[in-house]
């Protein structure tokens, strides 16, 4: 039987807050706590933001958003993203083809057991035919964030095939 690290364990490794390195930020989602000792360094920044390289993963203030987390910039308190953590390769393969993921982590030279896949999430406000407002959630599967949870480094990896969308609707 293979030893599979669950998404919760991998994400907890990145998100756990140590008292000494804790910083509180008033984000657009409310007051969040980040652990600066768990800063994830994106050496090339994120797409369209090459100068923003340091981020921390945090829980939402009221924990009302289920599995979703906040990816908060440590350089700009006003820059944060809603993230859907997929966890390990096995768990992420429900969204992204496992062969594509394995090729990406091999190319990035990340050990499989240290990988966590995060999807940047967007919330779209819509109006149906009857005039009722509702929210629709999409994730960017074309350019997931691939995190090395041991070294606290990350890359926004772009898949260049057409099967993945930047706005893949999940609700």
Secondary structure by P-SEA (a helix, b strand, c coil): ccccccaaaaaaaacccccccbbbbbccccbbbbcccbbbbccccccccccccbbbbbcccccccccbbbbccccccccccccccccccccccccccaaaaaaaaaaaccccccbbbbbbbbbbbbccccbbbbbbbbbcccbbbbbcccccccccccccccccccccccc
